Amino acid sequence: MPRNQKGTIFNFFKWIAEHYIQLERKTLPYPFKLGLFENNKHFSIKNGKFLAKIEFSGQANTVEFELAQIIEQNLVEYFSPVDKKKLFSLYYNQEKLTLTDSYYCPENQSEMVILTDLFSQNKITMPVHLASENDQLIEQLSRKDVKNVAFLAATDYFKNIFKGHHR
């Protein structure tokens, strides 16, 4: 093999190695990233605990960690800024209930709402006017659910005015 050809092959491998290192630095600057569960969400609730699916950069394996452990042990420094924001927003979020369903109850002559506890999946059924007046309950709902409860309470109020059942 001519000497010139050996130098060309060596330079080619050197060039590939340098570009691979640069590419790895660009694509793997953070050792962890958030993975997705079956429902295409980064988080899941099991046994009343929020779990995050963690992928190790450059690996196909994933591990589920408790969100509280990630925050309390300051493991967020190993995530990208976007993933950090997702972790902190869920950890410090006060949402504990979600509006699951609503229906009209002819016995009470009022609109009823069904609220589901995100941790235990227990359901609470109550008249919408009581739900809308309970500040502690409203604080545990998402903004979207608060708007829906307020809308349902307003429509129920106007229905009762027109029927003559004003509270």
Secondary structure, 3 states (H helix, E strand, C coil): CCHHHHHHHHHHHHHHHHHHHHHHHHHCCCCEEECCCCCCCCEEEECCEEEEEEEECCCCCEEEEEHHHHHHCCHHHHCCHHHHHHHHHHHCCCCCEEEEEEEEECCCCEEEEEEEECCCCCEEEEEHHHHHHCHHHHHCCCHHHHHHHHHHHHHHHHHHHHHCCCC
